[in-house]
Amino acid sequence: MSTAHGQDTQHLAAQAHAAEAHAAEAHGGDLPPVPAPRHITPAPEDYVNLPGASALVWPLLWCVVVGVLIALLLGLGWGLHHNDSHGAQDVPADAGH
């Protein structure tokens, strides 16, 4: 029995070696070249064309328009209704008499 076991071990080792050789041939057998170094931060030329102060004109103009609109609505009587009584309806003081 020991000879059969020894032959099985040799056979398995030969198959494993053949599989490794085939895998090396399929992938070229060599390691790929080392990749070029990469930088995480953007390159300095990416910062060249930043928008200037004129880029803030439209956002600030819209903020002014919204502020004037809200002031106009509040001035015309539109108000924010807060319900401080947590859902209870306001009852006039002399309604119970």
Steps between C-alpha positions, in 0.01 A plus 500: 500500500784738565609488135153595375491790742845611391401484136185705568707767675747514210218511249326787686829689527559459127149625423546802726832584333345467156210726604743765628702485179185531291380797709837673458484450122144630481593822677835552338697367794636844589381753751346815356710817508485724803227761452596864470469702822164669540414819683184534705484879494406679177778629282593871525369564150153399619492816713591744224150590378311547825198728468553855619288721722261564210382140537326603823279762331211269404480309831508826697242657269263207556550528877403868481194419286384233746560733797298782337222257413478370857506856640223600257284202597548562871423870451173416323374298795622156415623353825644187639246322715650325798281271700641535850217309662608168340187433300237658725275750327497858618180568694395858576505584871130589524378206291422291809259755656 
